[in-house]
Amino acid sequence: MAKKSDYIAVFDSGVGGISVLRQLLRVLPNERYLYFGDSINAPYGTRPEAEVRQLTIAAAEKLRKRGIKAFVIACNTATSAAFEALREAFPDMAVIGIEPALAKAAEAFPGGHVGVMATPGTLKGARFLNNKARFDAVCRVNPLPAPGLMELVEAEKYDSPEADALLDALLPQDLDALVLGCTHYPFTEPSIRRVRGQKVALFDGAVITAAETKEALAAADLLYEGPGEVIVENSMPGERMVSLSRRLAGLE
Ligand code: DGL
């Protein structure tokens, strides 16, 4: 039986899920968090779906042994590949995912040009294709796979001439909105602003994921009043990924 003081596990293929952890800390500041980034197996976005599912289930199994009351899949690619499988495998654990915030962007820009920047895996997945079919009638949904961008974030080059060049080549000039459909991408906002200015509106699914996590815990009467705690771990040997994660989270 889960307890209020159990951890909220937050999982991503690397440091990207820290953009989700930041939102969680805003709405649930008194919780105990156990963040795990699987940088050694990253990127997930160019792996076959079955492999991503396997890696995500393996991470959930490992983290469950530490006492967790919720598992937040802070990765669009892993949510697309493994959300249903995780709910089935762990029926007694709250599982919350993330997906590109296309509905919000379409609602704000009916008839507009909406780019969805995400990994090739997310953009090929049934979840996104269903959403695209739904919103194609509302706005021009433009999938923008960005291979290479998560690697720049993992290499601490999210605000760099390399990121500027990649984004400038990828992003159409006339976008009204850009959905950040990979949790690594919010860290590239300074680069996006440099190459496309302030006019393009950015949408990040992390806000929705954080609200859903709060709702799920409240419904199960599992909200914790503190003291809060954040543990950050990474499958990559050495301190670099943990230290980068903690800095991106504003913890040091
Ligand atoms: N951060 C992940 C996502 O949200 C994936 C990055 C990757 O491993 O390719 O999609």
Boltz pocket constraint, residues with backbone or C-beta under 6 A from the ligand:
constraints:
  - pocket:
      binder: B
      contacts: [[A, 12], [A, 13], [A, 14], [A, 16], [A, 17], [A, 42], [A, 43], [A, 44], [A, 45], [A, 46], [A, 74], [A, 75], [A, 76], [A, 77], [A, 78], [A, 119], [A, 122], [A, 150], [A, 181], [A, 182], [A, 183], [A, 184]]
      max_distance: 6.0
